[in-house]
Amino acid sequence: MSDIVSLSGFFKKFPDEETAVKFIEKRIWKDGVVCSHCSSKNITKCMGKKQPMPYHCKDCRKYFSVRIGTIFNESKLPLQKWLLAIYILTNCKKGVSSIYLAEQLGCTQKTAWFLAHRIRETWNLNSPKLFGVIEVDEVYIGGKESNKHESKKAKIGRGASGKTPVIGLKCREGNIKAFVLDSVSSPDIIKVIEENVENNSKIYTDSFTAYNSLNKYLHESVNHSKKEYVRGFVHTNGIESFWAVLKRGYYGIYHSWSIRHLHRYISEFSERFNMRKNDSLDKIILSINGSIDKRLSYKDLVNA
C-alpha cells in the first residue's frame, strides 16, 4: 500500500516542487529524458536559472520541460499543486467544487475550474470492451422543470423532459462505462452497447422497451413498474448504486452541470469508480500516465 493515505501523507511524499517535478519526469520519461518536440535523446540539462526551461535539445535546438505535450502545458501553477489537485479529485468520492479546490490550492476559482477539467481529460480513457454479466441502465441529468425560469422550461411533458440522458454499463464486480446520449431511442442505446460490450455477454436491464433489440446478447430484464427489482441473479442494483453516488455529487457538490461539459463530469465519476481499488499513489500515477497528448486549452474548453 502507498504511504499516501491522508493529506499529511501526501506532503510527506511530495514535500516540495523539486520532488514533484522528479516524480512526474520519471513517469513521463520512463527511459530517460526525451525531447518533447522531436523525441531526441541528445539532451543538455540547463543549469542556469536564467534559461527558459530546464532542458535543451541539441538536435532541434528547442528548450522544453516535462510539462510540454501534457495537461500541465502552459500552466504557471507549480507541479506540486497539480499533484495535490489530482490527489483531491481522485479521493473525493462525490467530487469537489472548483471553489473548494481553489481554497486548497491557493488560486482563483477560474484557475481551479480549468485545472479540474484538464485533470478529467486524463481519465477519458479508451478502455477495452466489457464482457461477462453487464448491468445497463439510464439516468437523466438536469434541474427540475418546476425550478426553472419560465423561458427555460422545455414544456414537453413530465419526468425526464428538459434533462439529458446518460447511459451506464457496469460489469458485475468490475468497471463502469458511461456516456451522454443524444436520445434514448432504441438505435442510439443499442449502438452504445454494441460499441462497448462484447457479444454473447449477459445483459440485465429494466423493462424499458429500447432494450428489446439486444439480439447479440443474452438479455434479461426486471419490471420495476411491477415492483420487481430482483429475480435470481437478474437485477440492476449495481449500476443504480453508481447513479446514487453521481446524483449526490450533482445535487450536493456541483449543483448543476453544463451540457457542454457533462461528458467530462460523467467521465470523472466513472473513472474514479474504476480506480476505487487503487491506492492514492497509484491513482496519481494513472492520471499522470493519462496526461500525455491530452492538452486542453482554455479557449477550446469554453468554446466546446
C-alpha positions in Angstrom: 0.0 0.0 0.0 1.1 3.6 -0.6 2.0 5.8 2.2 -0.3 8.5 0.8 -3.5 7.7 2.7 -4.0 11.2 4.1 -3.2 14.8 3.4 -0.2 14.6 5.7 1.0 11.5 3.7 0.8 13.4 0.5 3.1 16.2 1.8 5.4 13.6 3.2 5.7 12.1 -0.3 5.8 15.5 -2.1 7.4 18.0 0.3 8.5 20.5 -2.4 8.3 21.4 -6.0 11.6 19.6 -6.9 10.3 16.3 -5.6 7.0 16.7 -7.6 8.9 17.5 -10.8 11.2 14.5 -10.5 8.3 12.2 -9.8 6.4 13.3 -12.9 9.5 13.2 -15.1 10.1 9.6 -14.0 6.6 8.7 -15.1 6.5 10.7 -18.4 10.1 9.8 -19.4 10.4 6.1 -18.3 13.7 5.6 -20.3 15.4 8.9 -19.6 14.8 12.5 -20.7 13.4 12.7 -24.3 12.8 15.9 -26.2 9.1 16.8 -26.1 9.4 18.4 -29.6 11.4 15.9 -31.7 11.8 12.8 -29.4 15.6 13.1 -29.5 17.7 11.9 -26.5 20.5 14.2 -27.4 19.7 16.5 -24.4 21.5 19.0 -22.3 20.3 19.9 -18.8 20.3 23.7 -18.3 22.0 24.6 -15.1 21.4 28.4 -15.0 18.2 29.8 -13.6 18.0 32.3 -16.5 17.2 29.6 -19.0 13.6 29.5 -20.1 13.2 25.7 -19.4 15.3 23.1 -17.7 16.3 21.1 -20.8 17.7 21.9 -24.3 17.7 19.6 -27.3 20.9 19.6 -29.3 19.0 18.3 -32.4 16.0 20.6 -32.8 17.6 23.3 -30.6 14.5 23.9 -28.6 14.1 24.2 -24.9 11.5 22.1 -23.1 10.3 20.7 -19.8 8.2 17.8 -18.7 5.1 19.9 -19.0 5.3 20.1 -22.8 2.8 17.8 -24.5 0.8 17.1 -21.3 -2.1 18.6 -19.4 0.4 20.7 -17.5 1.5 22.6 -20.6 1.5 26.4 -20.4 0.3 26.2 -16.7 2.1 28.5 -14.3 0.8 26.5 -11.3 3.5 24.5 -9.5 3.5 20.8 -10.3 3.3 20.1 -6.6 -0.1 21.8 -6.6 -1.1 19.9 -9.7 -0.4 16.6 -7.9 -2.4 17.9 -4.9 -5.3 18.7 -7.2 -5.2 15.1 -8.6 -5.0 13.7 -5.1 -8.1 15.6 -4.0 -10.1 14.8 -7.1 -9.3 11.1 -7.1 -10.1 10.6 -3.4 -13.3 12.6 -3.0 -16.0 10.1 -3.9 -18.6 12.6 -4.7 -16.3 15.2 -6.4 -15.2 18.6 -5.3 -16.3 22.1 -6.3 -13.9 24.4 -8.1 -14.4 26.9 -5.1 -13.2 24.3 -2.6 -10.4 23.3 -4.9 -9.3 26.9 -5.3 -9.2 27.3 -1.5 -7.0 24.2 -1.1 -4.6 25.2 -3.9 -4.4 28.9 -3.1 -5.5 30.0 -6.6 -8.6 31.6 -8.2 -11.8 29.7 -8.8 -11.4 30.2 -12.5 -7.9 28.5 -12.4 -9.2 25.7 -10.3 -12.2 25.1 -12.6 -9.9 25.0 -15.7 -7.4 22.7 -13.9 -10.1 20.3 -12.8 -11.3 19.9 -16.4 -7.8 19.3 -17.6 -7.4 16.5 -15.0 -10.7 15.0 -16.1 -9.2 14.8 -19.6 -6.6 12.3 -18.3 -9.4 10.0 -17.2 -11.1 9.9 -20.6 -9.6 6.5 -21.4 -10.4 4.3 -24.4 -10.7 1.2 -22.3 -11.5 -2.3 -23.8 -15.0 -3.6 -24.2 -16.8 -5.0 -21.2 -17.5 -8.8 -21.0 -19.5 -11.0 -18.7 -22.5 -10.0 -16.7 -23.3 -6.4 -17.6 -25.9 -4.2 -15.9 -27.3 -1.4 -18.1 -29.4 1.5 -17.0 -30.0 5.1 -17.9 -30.3 8.3 -15.8 -31.4 11.8 -16.6 -29.3 14.8 -15.6 -30.7 18.3 -15.2 -32.7 20.5 -12.9 -36.4 20.1 -12.2 -38.6 21.8 -14.7 -40.6 23.4 -11.8 -37.4 25.2 -10.6 -36.6 26.7 -14.0 -37.4 30.2 -15.2 -40.4 30.1 -17.4 -38.4 31.0 -20.5 -36.1 28.0 -20.0 -38.7 25.3 -19.4 -38.9 22.5 -22.0 -42.7 22.3 -21.9 -42.7 18.8 -23.4 -44.3 16.5 -20.9 -43.2 15.3 -17.5 -40.4 13.5 -15.7 -37.3 13.5 -17.8 -38.4 16.4 -20.0 -35.7 19.0 -20.3 -33.0 16.7 -18.9 -30.1 15.0 -20.7 -30.0 11.2 -20.8 -26.9 9.3 -19.7 -26.4 5.5 -20.1 -24.3 3.4 -17.8 -22.8 -0.1 -18.4 -21.5 -1.8 -15.3 -19.7 -5.1 -15.4 -20.6 -7.2 -12.3 -17.7 -6.9 -9.8 -15.9 -4.8 -12.5 -15.6 -1.5 -14.2 -18.2 1.0 -15.4 -18.6 2.9 -18.7 -21.0 5.8 -19.0 -21.9 8.0 -21.9 -24.1 11.0 -22.6 -26.8 10.1 -25.1 -28.4 12.2 -27.9 -31.7 10.4 -27.2 -33.0 7.2 -25.5 -34.2 5.8 -28.8 -33.5 2.1 -29.3 -30.9 2.7 -32.1 -28.9 5.1 -30.0 -28.9 2.8 -27.0 -28.1 -0.3 -28.9 -25.3 1.4 -30.7 -23.6 2.4 -27.4 -24.0 -1.1 -26.0 -22.6 -2.9 -29.1 -19.6 -0.5 -29.2 -18.7 -1.1 -25.6 -19.8 -4.7 -24.7 -18.5 -7.9 -26.2 -21.0 -10.2 -28.0 -22.6 -13.0 -26.0 -22.3 -11.2 -22.7 -25.2 -11.4 -20.3 -27.1 -8.0 -20.1 -29.5 -7.2 -17.3 -31.8 -4.2 -17.7 -35.1 -2.9 -16.5 -38.2 -3.3 -18.8 -37.6 -0.2 -20.9 -38.6 -1.1 -24.4 -35.5 0.4 -26.0 -33.5 -2.6 -24.8 -35.7 -5.2 -26.6 -33.5 -5.3 -29.6 -30.3 -6.7 -27.9 -30.1 -9.6 -30.2 -26.3 -10.1 -29.9 -26.6 -10.7 -26.1 -28.2 -12.9 -23.5 -30.7 -10.4 -22.3 -33.0 -10.5 -19.3 -34.9 -7.7 -17.5 -36.7 -6.9 -14.3 -40.0 -5.0 -14.3 -39.7 -2.1 -11.9 -43.2 -0.8 -12.7 -44.5 -4.1 -11.1 -42.1 -3.7 -8.2 -39.9 -6.5 -9.4 -36.3 -5.4 -8.6 -34.5 -8.7 -8.2 -35.2 -12.1 -9.8 -32.5 -14.5 -9.0 -29.3 -13.0 -10.4 -31.2 -10.6 -12.6 -31.1 -7.0 -11.3 -29.6 -3.6 -11.9 -28.7 -2.7 -8.3 -25.0 -2.2 -9.1 -25.4 0.5 -11.7 -28.2 2.1 -9.7 -25.8 2.4 -6.7 -23.4 4.2 -9.0 -26.1 6.6 -10.1 -26.9 7.3 -6.5 -23.3 8.4 -5.8 -23.3 10.5 -9.0 -26.6 12.2 -8.1 -25.3 13.0 -4.6 -22.3 14.7 -6.2 -24.5 16.5 -8.7 -27.0 17.9 -6.2 -24.8 18.2 -3.1 -21.4 19.3 -4.6 -21.8 20.7 -8.1 -25.5 21.7 -8.0 -25.6 21.9 -11.8 -23.6 20.7 -14.9 -23.4 22.5 -18.2 -24.5 20.2 -21.0 -21.3 21.1 -23.0 -19.2 19.7 -20.2 -21.5 16.9 -19.0 -19.4 14.2 -20.6 -16.3 15.3 -18.6 -18.2 15.0 -15.3 -19.6 11.6 -16.3 -16.1 10.5 -17.1 -14.9 11.8 -13.8 -17.3 9.7 -11.8 -16.8 6.6 -14.0 -13.1 6.6 -13.8 -12.9 7.4 -10.1 -15.2 4.4 -9.6 -12.9 2.3 -11.7 -9.9 3.4 -9.7 -11.6 2.7 -6.4 -9.4 -0.3 -5.6 -6.1 1.5 -6.3 -4.2 3.2 -3.5 -3.7 7.0 -3.6 -0.3 7.0 -5.2 -1.4 4.6 -8.0 -4.3 7.0 -8.7 -1.9 9.8 -9.2 0.3 7.7 -11.4 -2.6 6.6 -13.6 -3.6 10.3 -14.0 0.0 11.3 -15.0 0.2 8.4 -17.5 -3.1 9.6 -19.0 -1.9 13.2 -19.2 0.3 12.7 -22.3 -1.2 14.3 -25.5 -4.2 15.4 -23.6 -3.6 19.1 -23.6 -6.8 21.2 -23.3 -6.7 24.9 -23.9 -9.0 27.3 -22.1 -10.3 28.5 -25.5 -11.2 25.0 -26.6 -12.8 24.4 -23.2 -15.1 27.4 -23.1 -15.9 27.1 -26.8 -16.7 23.4 -26.6 
